[in-house]
Amino acid sequence: MRVLKVSSQSKPSAVAGAIAGVIRDAGRAEVQAIGAGAINQAIKAVAIARGYLAPAGMDIVCVPAFVDVRVNNEDRTAMKLIVEPR
């Protein structure tokens, strides 16, 4: 599964398009974000992606979880959002 990494500078509409594309191709997407700003953008992107997929009769849900990641040789805790059809 392809991991979509979101930062606080990410555009929610662009991330939403990526989420919708991955879900159409692979059936589910994983979105990772570190920090409040990035998580905010990721959640907005999931909401927008619902709108992108709705005309095709697809509804999606988001399951949040924590994941440990290594960034610049430093262990960090990220939010992982598994986005899949309902």
N, CA, C and O atoms as CSV, one atom per row, in Angstrom:
chain,resi,resn,atom,element,x,y,z
A,1,MET,N,N,0.857,-1.182,0.000
A,1,MET,CA,C,0.000,0.000,0.000
A,1,MET,C,C,0.897,1.237,0.000
A,1,MET,O,O,1.872,1.309,0.749
A,2,ARG,N,N,0.561,2.197,-0.838
A,2,ARG,CA,C,1.321,3.443,-0.926
A,2,ARG,C,C,0.964,4.346,0.241
A,2,ARG,O,O,-0.213,4.516,0.557
A,3,VAL,N,N,1.980,4.934,0.891
A,3,VAL,CA,C,1.769,5.830,2.018
A,3,VAL,C,C,1.823,7.266,1.504
A,3,VAL,O,O,2.799,7.676,0.876
A,4,LEU,N,N,0.761,8.023,1.781
A,4,LEU,CA,C,0.714,9.437,1.423
A,4,LEU,C,C,1.130,10.233,2.652
A,4,LEU,O,O,0.489,10.145,3.699
A,5,LYS,N,N,2.195,11.005,2.527
A,5,LYS,CA,C,2.685,11.793,3.660
A,5,LYS,C,C,2.207,13.230,3.513
A,5,LYS,O,O,2.366,13.849,2.461
A,6,VAL,N,N,1.619,13.747,4.587
A,6,VAL,CA,C,1.003,15.069,4.572
A,6,VAL,C,C,1.752,15.980,5.532
A,6,VAL,O,O,2.091,15.575,6.644
A,7,SER,N,N,2.009,17.205,5.105
A,7,SER,CA,C,2.623,18.209,5.978
A,7,SER,C,C,1.619,19.324,6.227
A,7,SER,O,O,0.541,19.349,5.633
A,8,SER,N,N,1.978,20.232,7.099
A,8,SER,CA,C,1.084,21.355,7.387
A,8,SER,C,C,0.961,22.286,6.182
A,8,SER,O,O,0.033,23.093,6.117
A,9,GLN,N,N,1.887,22.181,5.230
A,9,GLN,CA,C,1.854,23.014,4.025
A,9,GLN,C,C,1.127,22.341,2.868
A,9,GLN,O,O,0.939,22.958,1.820
A,10,SER,N,N,0.714,21.087,3.037
A,10,SER,CA,C,0.024,20.367,1.965
A,10,SER,C,C,-1.335,20.995,1.668
A,10,SER,O,O,-2.034,21.455,2.571
A,11,LYS,N,N,-1.693,21.006,0.389
A,11,LYS,CA,C,-3.010,21.509,-0.008
A,11,LYS,C,C,-4.014,20.373,0.118
A,11,LYS,O,O,-3.853,19.337,-0.528
A,12,PRO,N,N,-5.051,20.547,0.942
A,12,PRO,CA,C,-6.021,19.467,1.152
A,12,PRO,C,C,-6.657,18.947,-0.129
A,12,PRO,O,O,-6.894,17.745,-0.249
A,13,SER,N,N,-6.938,19.823,-1.087
A,13,SER,CA,C,-7.567,19.357,-2.329
A,13,SER,C,C,-6.623,18.465,-3.133
A,13,SER,O,O,-7.068,17.505,-3.762
A,14,ALA,N,N,-5.326,18.771,-3.118
A,14,ALA,CA,C,-4.355,17.936,-3.829
A,14,ALA,C,C,-4.207,16.577,-3.145
A,14,ALA,O,O,-4.146,15.544,-3.811
A,15,VAL,N,N,-4.151,16.585,-1.816
A,15,VAL,CA,C,-4.061,15.334,-1.063
A,15,VAL,C,C,-5.335,14.514,-1.277
A,15,VAL,O,O,-5.274,13.292,-1.413
A,16,ALA,N,N,-6.482,15.186,-1.306
A,16,ALA,CA,C,-7.756,14.491,-1.529
A,16,ALA,C,C,-7.764,13.797,-2.882
A,16,ALA,O,O,-8.242,12.669,-2.999
A,17,GLY,N,N,-7.239,14.462,-3.903
A,17,GLY,CA,C,-7.156,13.844,-5.220
A,17,GLY,C,C,-6.263,12.610,-5.197
A,17,GLY,O,O,-6.566,11.603,-5.836
A,18,ALA,N,N,-5.158,12.696,-4.453
A,18,ALA,CA,C,-4.263,11.548,-4.333
A,18,ALA,C,C,-4.947,10.404,-3.586
A,18,ALA,O,O,-4.832,9.245,-3.983
A,19,ILE,N,N,-5.656,10.727,-2.510
A,19,ILE,CA,C,-6.389,9.700,-1.752
A,19,ILE,C,C,-7.410,9.020,-2.655
A,19,ILE,O,O,-7.483,7.791,-2.697
A,20,ALA,N,N,-8.191,9.803,-3.370
A,20,ALA,CA,C,-9.219,9.241,-4.255
A,20,ALA,C,C,-8.588,8.354,-5.323
A,20,ALA,O,O,-9.109,7.280,-5.624
A,21,GLY,N,N,-7.475,8.794,-5.895
A,21,GLY,CA,C,-6.799,8.003,-6.920
A,21,GLY,C,C,-6.274,6.681,-6.382
A,21,GLY,O,O,-6.422,5.642,-7.025
A,22,VAL,N,N,-5.663,6.718,-5.204
A,22,VAL,CA,C,-5.132,5.486,-4.607
A,22,VAL,C,C,-6.266,4.532,-4.264
A,22,VAL,O,O,-6.145,3.324,-4.466
A,23,ILE,N,N,-7.366,5.066,-3.747
A,23,ILE,CA,C,-8.509,4.202,-3.404
A,23,ILE,C,C,-9.098,3.574,-4.668
A,23,ILE,O,O,-9.451,2.395,-4.664
A,24,ARG,N,N,-9.206,4.344,-5.740
A,24,ARG,CA,C,-9.713,3.784,-6.997
A,24,ARG,C,C,-8.794,2.673,-7.516
A,24,ARG,O,O,-9.265,1.657,-8.027
A,25,ASP,N,N,-7.470,2.880,-7.378
A,25,ASP,CA,C,-6.502,1.915,-7.910
A,25,ASP,C,C,-6.278,0.720,-6.995
A,25,ASP,O,O,-6.276,-0.425,-7.447
A,26,ALA,N,N,-6.089,0.993,-5.695
A,26,ALA,CA,C,-5.666,-0.061,-4.764
A,26,ALA,C,C,-6.742,-0.488,-3.778
A,26,ALA,O,O,-6.593,-1.510,-3.108
A,27,GLY,N,N,-7.824,0.278,-3.680
A,27,GLY,CA,C,-8.894,-0.099,-2.761
A,27,GLY,C,C,-8.793,0.502,-1.384
A,27,GLY,O,O,-9.788,0.543,-0.660
A,28,ARG,N,N,-7.618,0.973,-0.995
A,28,ARG,CA,C,-7.456,1.647,0.293
A,28,ARG,C,C,-6.186,2.484,0.260
A,28,ARG,O,O,-5.286,2.232,-0.541
A,29,ALA,N,N,-6.122,3.483,1.136
A,29,ALA,CA,C,-4.966,4.376,1.189
A,29,ALA,C,C,-4.525,4.550,2.634
A,29,ALA,O,O,-5.336,4.453,3.555
A,30,GLU,N,N,-3.240,4.806,2.826
A,30,GLU,CA,C,-2.707,5.127,4.145
A,30,GLU,C,C,-2.141,6.534,4.085
A,30,GLU,O,O,-1.331,6.851,3.214
A,31,VAL,N,N,-2.573,7.378,5.018
A,31,VAL,CA,C,-2.127,8.765,5.086
A,31,VAL,C,C,-1.382,8.939,6.397
A,31,VAL,O,O,-1.894,8.562,7.451
A,32,GLN,N,N,-0.167,9.512,6.350
A,32,GLN,CA,C,0.605,9.754,7.566
A,32,GLN,C,C,0.822,11.249,7.743
A,32,GLN,O,O,1.074,11.976,6.782
A,33,ALA,N,N,0.720,11.692,8.994
A,33,ALA,CA,C,0.925,13.104,9.313
A,33,ALA,C,C,1.564,13.223,10.688
A,33,ALA,O,O,1.220,12.479,11.606
A,34,ILE,N,N,2.495,14.161,10.827
A,34,ILE,CA,C,3.151,14.425,12.108
A,34,ILE,C,C,2.885,15.877,12.475
A,34,ILE,O,O,3.237,16.786,11.724
A,35,GLY,N,N,2.269,16.092,13.620
A,35,GLY,CA,C,2.000,17.445,14.098
A,35,GLY,C,C,0.564,17.870,13.837
A,35,GLY,O,O,-0.113,17.357,12.945
A,36,ALA,N,N,0.125,18.822,14.643
A,36,ALA,CA,C,-1.267,19.267,14.593
A,36,ALA,C,C,-1.649,19.850,13.236
A,36,ALA,O,O,-2.725,19.550,12.718
A,37,GLY,N,N,-0.784,20.677,12.653
A,37,GLY,CA,C,-1.099,21.288,11.368
A,37,GLY,C,C,-1.226,20.261,10.258
A,37,GLY,O,O,-2.121,20.354,9.419
A,38,ALA,N,N,-0.338,19.290,10.253
A,38,ALA,CA,C,-0.376,18.247,9.230
A,38,ALA,C,C,-1.609,17.364,9.398
A,38,ALA,O,O,-2.241,16.980,8.414
A,39,ILE,N,N,-1.947,17.044,10.640
A,39,ILE,CA,C,-3.133,16.227,10.896
A,39,ILE,C,C,-4.391,16.974,10.461
A,39,ILE,O,O,-5.312,16.376,9.903
A,40,ASN,N,N,-4.426,18.266,10.715
A,40,ASN,CA,C,-5.562,19.089,10.276
A,40,ASN,C,C,-5.724,19.013,8.756
A,40,ASN,O,O,-6.834,18.819,8.261
A,41,GLN,N,N,-4.630,19.165,8.020
A,41,GLN,CA,C,-4.703,19.110,6.559
A,41,GLN,C,C,-5.128,17.719,6.086
A,41,GLN,O,O,-5.884,17.592,5.123
A,42,ALA,N,N,-4.645,16.683,6.760
A,42,ALA,CA,C,-4.986,15.315,6.369
A,42,ALA,C,C,-6.474,15.032,6.561
A,42,ALA,O,O,-7.104,14.417,5.701
A,43,ILE,N,N,-7.032,15.474,7.676
A,43,ILE,CA,C,-8.459,15.243,7.942
A,43,ILE,C,C,-9.316,16.013,6.935
A,43,ILE,O,O,-10.316,15.491,6.443
A,44,LYS,N,N,-8.926,17.247,6.630
A,44,LYS,CA,C,-9.654,18.011,5.612
A,44,LYS,C,C,-9.600,17.279,4.266
A,44,LYS,O,O,-10.593,17.233,3.541
A,45,ALA,N,N,-8.441,16.713,3.941
A,45,ALA,CA,C,-8.287,15.994,2.677
A,45,ALA,C,C,-9.202,14.773,2.619
A,45,ALA,O,O,-9.774,14.486,1.568
A,46,VAL,N,N,-9.347,14.058,3.720
A,46,VAL,CA,C,-10.238,12.893,3.742
A,46,VAL,C,C,-11.677,13.338,3.491
A,46,VAL,O,O,-12.407,12.692,2.739
A,47,ALA,N,N,-12.081,14.436,4.116
A,47,ALA,CA,C,-13.442,14.949,3.920
A,47,ALA,C,C,-13.669,15.346,2.458
A,47,ALA,O,O,-14.732,15.075,1.898
A,48,ILE,N,N,-12.679,15.981,1.846
A,48,ILE,CA,C,-12.804,16.389,0.448
A,48,ILE,C,C,-12.831,15.160,-0.459
A,48,ILE,O,O,-13.587,15.118,-1.430
A,49,ALA,N,N,-12.007,14.161,-0.142
A,49,ALA,CA,C,-11.963,12.934,-0.943
A,49,ALA,C,C,-13.316,12.225,-0.945
A,49,ALA,O,O,-13.696,11.613,-1.944
A,50,ARG,N,N,-14.041,12.305,0.165
A,50,ARG,CA,C,-15.399,11.723,0.195
A,50,ARG,C,C,-16.245,12.330,-0.910
A,50,ARG,O,O,-16.977,11.627,-1.606
A,51,GLY,N,N,-16.135,13.645,-1.064
A,51,GLY,CA,C,-16.886,14.328,-2.120
A,51,GLY,C,C,-16.441,13.927,-3.511
A,51,GLY,O,O,-17.263,13.835,-4.422
A,52,TYR,N,N,-15.139,13.684,-3.691
A,52,TYR,CA,C,-14.628,13.265,-4.988
A,52,TYR,C,C,-15.127,11.871,-5.367
A,52,TYR,O,O,-15.377,11.599,-6.541
A,53,LEU,N,N,-15.272,10.988,-4.376
A,53,LEU,CA,C,-15.647,9.602,-4.647
A,53,LEU,C,C,-17.158,9.367,-4.639
A,53,LEU,O,O,-17.628,8.362,-5.171
A,54,ALA,N,N,-17.917,10.276,-4.048
A,54,ALA,CA,C,-19.369,10.108,-3.913
A,54,ALA,C,C,-20.086,9.944,-5.249
A,54,ALA,O,O,-20.973,9.094,-5.337
A,55,PRO,N,N,-19.758,10.706,-6.299
A,55,PRO,CA,C,-20.473,10.529,-7.567
A,55,PRO,C,C,-20.349,9.117,-8.147
A,55,PRO,O,O,-21.204,8.688,-8.923
A,56,ALA,N,N,-19.296,8.400,-7.779
A,56,ALA,CA,C,-19.115,7.021,-8.243
A,56,ALA,C,C,-19.826,6.028,-7.333
A,56,ALA,O,O,-19.701,4.816,-7.509
A,57,GLY,N,N,-20.584,6.551,-6.346
A,57,GLY,CA,C,-21.309,5.685,-5.427
A,57,GLY,C,C,-20.438,5.083,-4.346
A,57,GLY,O,O,-20.820,4.091,-3.725
A,58,MET,N,N,-19.271,5.669,-4.110
A,58,MET,CA,C,-18.353,5.139,-3.121
A,58,MET,C,C,-18.323,6.051,-1.898
A,58,MET,O,O,-18.158,7.265,-2.022
A,59,ASP,N,N,-18.483,5.462,-0.723
A,59,ASP,CA,C,-18.349,6.196,0.534
A,59,ASP,C,C,-17.121,5.643,1.243
A,59,ASP,O,O,-16.864,4.440,1.203
A,60,ILE,N,N,-16.365,6.523,1.892
A,60,ILE,CA,C,-15.145,6.083,2.555
A,60,ILE,C,C,-15.207,6.356,4.047
A,60,ILE,O,O,-15.945,7.227,4.507
A,61,VAL,N,N,-14.422,5.600,4.787
A,61,VAL,CA,C,-14.260,5.801,6.216
A,61,VAL,C,C,-12.773,5.922,6.516
A,61,VAL,O,O,-11.928,5.514,5.719
A,62,CYS,N,N,-12.473,6.485,7.669
A,62,CYS,CA,C,-11.100,6.734,8.070
A,62,CYS,C,C,-10.877,6.110,9.449
A,62,CYS,O,O,-11.628,6.385,10.385
A,63,VAL,N,N,-9.859,5.279,9.573
A,63,VAL,CA,C,-9.527,4.639,10.844
A,63,VAL,C,C,-8.185,5.203,11.313
A,63,VAL,O,O,-7.157,4.947,10.686
A,64,PRO,N,N,-8.181,5.974,12.415
A,64,PRO,CA,C,-6.927,6.566,12.884
A,64,PRO,C,C,-6.130,5.602,13.762
A,64,PRO,O,O,-6.697,4.748,14.444
A,65,ALA,N,N,-4.817,5.755,13.731
A,65,ALA,CA,C,-3.925,4.965,14.578
A,65,ALA,C,C,-2.610,5.722,14.715
A,65,ALA,O,O,-2.328,6.644,13.951
A,66,PHE,N,N,-1.822,5.325,15.685
A,66,PHE,CA,C,-0.481,5.882,15.845
A,66,PHE,C,C,0.514,4.946,15.177
A,66,PHE,O,O,0.305,3.734,15.126
A,67,VAL,N,N,1.592,5.515,14.667
A,67,VAL,CA,C,2.663,4.721,14.069
A,67,VAL,C,C,3.993,5.411,14.396
A,67,VAL,O,O,4.093,6.637,14.351
A,68,ASP,N,N,4.993,4.620,14.721
A,68,ASP,CA,C,6.325,5.167,14.969
A,68,ASP,C,C,7.077,5.231,13.654
A,68,ASP,O,O,7.141,4.249,12.915
A,69,VAL,N,N,7.651,6.402,13.366
A,69,VAL,CA,C,8.411,6.600,12.130
A,69,VAL,C,C,9.773,7.186,12.467
A,69,VAL,O,O,9.961,7.768,13.535
A,70,ARG,N,N,10.716,7.029,11.555
A,70,ARG,CA,C,12.051,7.581,11.746
A,70,ARG,C,C,12.225,8.737,10.778
A,70,ARG,O,O,12.121,8.567,9.563
A,71,VAL,N,N,12.493,9.921,11.332
A,71,VAL,CA,C,12.691,11.127,10.533
A,71,VAL,C,C,14.016,11.748,10.944
A,71,VAL,O,O,14.209,12.105,12.107
A,72,ASN,N,N,14.927,11.877,9.986
A,72,ASN,CA,C,16.256,12.440,10.265
A,72,ASN,C,C,16.936,11.738,11.440
A,72,ASN,O,O,17.440,12.394,12.352
A,73,ASN,N,N,16.947,10.418,11.417
A,73,ASN,CA,C,17.552,9.594,12.473
A,73,ASN,C,C,16.963,9.858,13.849
A,73,ASN,O,O,17.648,9.716,14.862
A,74,GLU,N,N,15.707,10.237,13.882
A,74,GLU,CA,C,15.004,10.510,15.139
A,74,GLU,C,C,13.659,9.777,15.099
A,74,GLU,O,O,12.944,9.828,14.098
A,75,ASP,N,N,13.329,9.105,16.188
A,75,ASP,CA,C,12.039,8.416,16.259
A,75,ASP,C,C,10.945,9.425,16.570
A,75,ASP,O,O,11.064,10.224,17.498
A,76,ARG,N,N,9.873,9.378,15.777
A,76,ARG,CA,C,8.728,10.272,15.961
A,76,ARG,C,C,7.463,9.440,15.949
A,76,ARG,O,O,7.442,8.334,15.410
A,77,THR,N,N,6.410,9.973,16.543
A,77,THR,CA,C,5.106,9.327,16.495
A,77,THR,C,C,4.232,10.104,15.520
A,77,THR,O,O,4.073,11.319,15.643
A,78,ALA,N,N,3.672,9.400,14.560
A,78,ALA,CA,C,2.822,10.005,13.553
A,78,ALA,C,C,1.404,9.455,13.694
A,78,ALA,O,O,1.185,8.399,14.288
A,79,MET,N,N,0.460,10.189,13.140
A,79,MET,CA,C,-0.907,9.684,12.999
A,79,MET,C,C,-0.981,8.973,11.655
A,79,MET,O,O,-0.511,9.482,10.638
A,80,LYS,N,N,-1.574,7.800,11.674
A,80,LYS,CA,C,-1.795,7.041,10.457
A,80,LYS,C,C,-3.294,6.956,10.259
A,80,LYS,O,O,-4.025,6.528,11.152
A,81,LEU,N,N,-3.746,7.362,9.093
A,81,LEU,CA,C,-5.169,7.283,8.757
A,81,LEU,C,C,-5.333,6.243,7.660
A,81,LEU,O,O,-4.848,6.431,6.544
A,82,ILE,N,N,-6.005,5.162,7.970
A,82,ILE,CA,C,-6.332,4.168,6.949
A,82,ILE,C,C,-7.675,4.578,6.361
A,82,ILE,O,O,-8.679,4.641,7.071
A,83,VAL,N,N,-7.687,4.855,5.066
A,83,VAL,CA,C,-8.894,5.305,4.380
A,83,VAL,C,C,-9.318,4.201,3.434
A,83,VAL,O,O,-8.549,3.784,2.567
A,84,GLU,N,N,-10.558,3.725,3.603
A,84,GLU,CA,C,-11.055,2.633,2.784
A,84,GLU,C,C,-12.552,2.773,2.558
A,84,GLU,O,O,-13.227,3.486,3.300
A,85,PRO,N,N,-13.075,2.102,1.544
A,85,PRO,CA,C,-14.514,2.166,1.282
A,85,PRO,C,C,-15.311,1.570,2.428
A,85,PRO,O,O,-14.869,0.637,3.099
A,86,ARG,N,N,-16.481,2.122,2.633
A,86,ARG,CA,C,-17.383,1.606,3.673
A,86,ARG,C,C,-18.118,0.418,3.136
A,86,ARG,O,O,-18.932,-0.175,3.844
